[in-house]
Amino acid sequence: MAFGLWKVGDEMIKIISYRTKDTNIEITYTPNVRTYNIVSGLMTDDCRPFRIAQSAMIWIDENGYIGEIECIYPIVVEDQICTFKDKVKIFDGFPAFEIPYCDNEVYIQNQVNGFIIWFSKDKEIDTIITFKHLKFLISNNELVGITCKEHEIIE
């Protein structure tokens, strides 16, 4: 299913499909090294790494599905930095991406039993794509954040 082009910084991120096959998702936070991590069952040594910000990396497999997202010592914000439209479209699925080099700021907003990884500020979210404990937040076909729930704290 084509979904349009997603812009992050000066680069485009294009959604190329949705995964219908099930995969595991592990969401962790390690306080002593301030590391926020999402790992899917698709993570292998063959996944390609991309630096999406100074403090954040993403690994995707050969089909564009997320293997891992890791944020080390990111900027932490207290308040939500994007808003939601009155009517938000909601889809289920695990999006696949085509990702060029990006140099963007990444922000973390801690929440009860989870966190949000923000890729953009001051956007209006019009679409949410839900997969297990993740919600991909979309604004005008741009990935602006990922809400992560049910995370494990690693001491």
Beta strands, then each sheet from edge to edge (+ up, - down):
strand 1: 5-8
strand 2: 11-19
strand 3: 25-30
strand 4: 35-40
strand 5: 48-53
strand 6: 56-60
strand 7: 66-72
strand 8: 75-76
strand 9: 83-92
strand 10: 94-98
strand 11: 107-111
strand 12: 114-118
strand 13: 124-131
strand 14: 134-139
strand 15: 142-149
strand 16: 152-153
sheet 1: 1+ 2- 10+
sheet 2: 5+ 6- 7+ 4- 3+ 16+
sheet 3: 8+ 11+ 12- 15+ 14- 13+ 9+
end
